[in-house]
Amino acid sequence: MALIFPHAVLGFANLSGRIFPEIKPHINNLEGLKKLQGYLAHVQFDSKLPISYLYQADELLNDLNVPHVTKIYTMDHEISENELNDFLQWVSERVKLI
């Protein structure tokens, strides 16, 4: 949704997921995309979702000039403490919570 409505969010994260190619025709606010902040993380040995989803998402965001961070972790389909800490650090650098 962030790629379709970039004005509605500050950023987005994709943790061992994918960006569905079906949304590409709906992405039209290219200037708004430059203001987004994205975070992509995937695991190298994911038994549920292949790491190729990360590479596809990274390529799409590069093509759209969406600023983002890409991280790869060496484990199966899970979220480790290290991955969580990296993500929380990324969030804390962008959002000032009370």
C-alpha positions in Angstrom: 0.0 0.0 0.0 2.9 2.4 0.7 4.0 2.2 -3.0 0.4 3.0 -4.2 -0.3 5.7 -1.5 3.1 7.0 -0.5 1.6 10.2 1.0 -0.3 8.1 3.6 2.8 6.7 5.4 6.3 7.6 6.4 7.7 4.3 5.5 7.3 0.6 5.3 9.0 -2.7 6.1 8.9 -6.1 4.5 10.3 -8.8 6.7 10.6 -12.1 4.8 7.8 -11.2 2.5 7.3 -10.0 -1.0 6.0 -7.1 -3.1 3.2 -8.4 -5.3 3.9 -7.7 -9.0 0.2 -7.0 -9.5 0.5 -3.6 -7.9 2.9 -2.3 -10.5 0.2 -0.8 -12.7 -1.1 1.1 -9.7 2.2 2.8 -8.8 2.0 6.3 -10.2 3.2 8.8 -7.7 6.9 8.7 -8.5 7.7 11.9 -6.7 5.9 10.8 -3.6 7.9 7.5 -3.6 11.2 9.5 -3.1 9.9 10.6 0.3 9.3 7.1 1.5 11.7 5.0 3.6 11.7 1.3 3.1 13.2 -1.6 5.0 13.7 -5.0 3.4 14.8 -8.0 5.3 14.8 -11.6 4.3 16.5 -14.8 5.4 18.9 -16.6 3.2 17.7 -20.1 3.9 13.9 -19.5 4.0 12.0 -22.7 3.5 8.6 -20.8 3.0 9.4 -17.8 0.8 12.4 -17.8 -1.5 15.1 -15.1 -1.1 14.4 -14.2 -4.7 11.5 -12.2 -3.4 13.9 -10.0 -1.6 16.0 -9.5 -4.8 12.9 -8.7 -6.8 11.7 -6.1 -4.2 15.1 -4.6 -4.0 15.3 -4.2 -7.8 11.8 -2.7 -7.9 12.6 -0.1 -5.2 15.8 0.8 -7.0 14.0 1.2 -10.3 11.4 3.5 -8.5 14.1 5.4 -6.6 12.6 4.5 -3.3 15.2 5.0 -0.5 15.5 1.7 1.4 17.7 -0.6 3.4 18.2 -4.2 2.5 19.3 -6.9 5.0 19.9 -10.6 4.7 20.1 -13.0 7.6 21.4 -16.6 7.7 18.5 -18.6 9.1 15.2 -20.2 8.1 11.8 -18.5 8.0 11.8 -16.7 11.4 12.6 -13.4 12.9 15.7 -13.5 15.1 16.6 -11.2 17.9 19.3 -9.7 15.7 16.9 -9.0 12.9 14.4 -7.5 15.3 17.0 -5.2 16.8 18.1 -4.0 13.4 14.5 -3.3 12.4 13.8 -1.4 15.7 17.0 0.6 15.2 15.8 1.5 11.7 12.4 2.6 13.0 13.9 4.6 15.9 16.1 6.5 13.5 13.0 7.6 11.5 10.2 7.9 14.0 10.3 9.9 17.2 8.1 8.1 19.7 6.9 9.9 22.8 
